[in-house]
Amino acid sequence: MEKSTLQKPVRYVGIKENLIFGIANAGQVFSNNMFAGTFLSIFFVKVFGIPSEAVATMVLILGIWDTVNDPLMGAMVDKTRTRYGKLRPYLLLVPLPLSVATILFWSGPLLLQNTKEMTLKIVYMYASYLIWEFFYTLGDVPFWSLSAAISPTPSDRARAITSARVISGVLGGVSTIVMLPVLMDLSTKGRISMNLKEVFALCGLISGIVLLALFSLAGFFVKERVVQEVEQIGFLDCFRYMFKNKPLFMIILSSFLSTFTAIGGVISGYFFVEVLEAMSWSTVITLLGGIGAAIGFVTMALARRRLGNLKIMIYNTLITSVTGIIAFLIAYKNYETWYIVIPVLTGRNIVSNIFGTYNSVASTEVIADCVDYMEWKTGVRNEGMAFSTLTFLGKLSGRVSTAISTAILPVIGYIVTEYTDADGMVQTTAICTEAFGKPTEFWLWAFSTIIPGVLGLTAIIPLFFYELHGKRLEIIRSELSERRHEIAQKMNGGGNENG
């Protein structure tokens, strides 16, 4: 009987709590997606009128700050002990200030629309981005840490992570799949009486409200169940535990190298706007690419059983890179022809989204496995530090790819200038010239497809050195289950275990 109980995992998290966890993430993602490299770069360079060199420098500096900021937050979370848990207090407090910071960030060009003083614009850019970044980290690290603490059962965690990824992909993506691209096109084509500054300010307002309404749910309705040591650990110990975690280091290295792939996502926005002359093409491609995401969702359980998280991550990197290379070659001579480019990019999206959907869960699960590994190795759970790397890696990839992409623009002949319109308002305009004997449009296509595809293949290498899979992982999980049972028995005075 005892053996059978250990083999059959207990389910602690119900459908309602899983849905709430997913919806809360959708609120955060709805807002955060606007900070994706494509829109962030266009916003600063084309809408705010800040020189691309200054934008690239700022994004890179804040990317470096993230290397300190996220681990500091992770260490702070791991030291937190309250009657509400160590994660939920942050999720209760953060949504309101993060919502306000989001609204103020996107309102910058509108608030400063009458100024020609570049220094003031740059100061506002730095200050508003830094404030938003602080509150975002303050909420994101505890949220994803909660995916490991929500249950001691791997299947529970997988369901929670899947819910968060799938629901946020559907609801959270609305801001950047539909709302912002469509409004941008309606504005630039004169179909609505709003300029791009007003469009971004309106979208920022909407995303701030949605964030506040949905992200707040996690703090109120999602529980922490994994047994925690009552004794606080030292601040420096939090960092020491992370550096002892070799599997986590391999994940960090692979994610850093995947930054090369992310460059394509940033440059593609400029390709749609300047070459195909419609940002809404990104909406069409993304929506049709949802077919691949749907296939991925339906077949996810089968893929996880057959392949496991490690192979999923390797295949996802390989497929993302190869499909980019193939897309470039197919439309090599017709990259300005929409009826050739759109089907090619749509096909690429459908194929890559299948494994991308698998990977969205697998990449989070391996972090949870790294947390278990450190608990097994040291007796201490460091969700904060481990999941700060997840949030840090996502931001690092976005910041570095945005910085590199934005710095590349003038090199490939993309020039932005300012002018004063008839109403005395400062506006911006962009032109494509040429570089290295090729038109700028060609380079926008190459940097959207083949160049990041080739460079992104390097992200596979560290994954071959990741050891938490197969029999080794099964043994660690089994031993941890027994330890947790013993700890719970002691804490409950010999009573029944509760997580």
Protein Blocks (a to p, Z undefined) as FASTA:
>chain_A
ZZmmmmmccdfbdfklmmmmmmmmmmmmmmmmmmpmklmmmmmmmmnopafklmmmmmmm
mmmmmmmmmmmmmmmmmmpccfkbjklmmmmmmmmmmmmmmmmmmmmmmmmmmbcbfklm
mmmmmmmmmmmmmmmmmmmmmmmmmmmmmpcbfklmmmmmmmmmmmmmmmmmmmmmmmmm
mmmmmmmnopaccdfklmmmmmmmmmmmmmmmmmmmmmmmpccfbdcdfbdcdfklmmmm
mmmmmmlmmmmmmmmmmmmmmmmmmmmmmmmmmmnopaklmmmmmmmmmmmmmmmmmmmm
mmmmmnommlmmmmmmmmmmmmmmmmmmmmmmmmmbmklmmmmmmmmmmmmmmmmmmmmm
mmmmmmmmmmmmmmmmnopacfklmmmmmmmmmmmmmmmmmmmmmmmmmmnopacddddd
fkopacddddddbeehiafklmmmmmmmmmmmmmmmmmmmmmmmpcbgcjllmmmmmmmm
mmmmmmmmmmnnopaceZZ
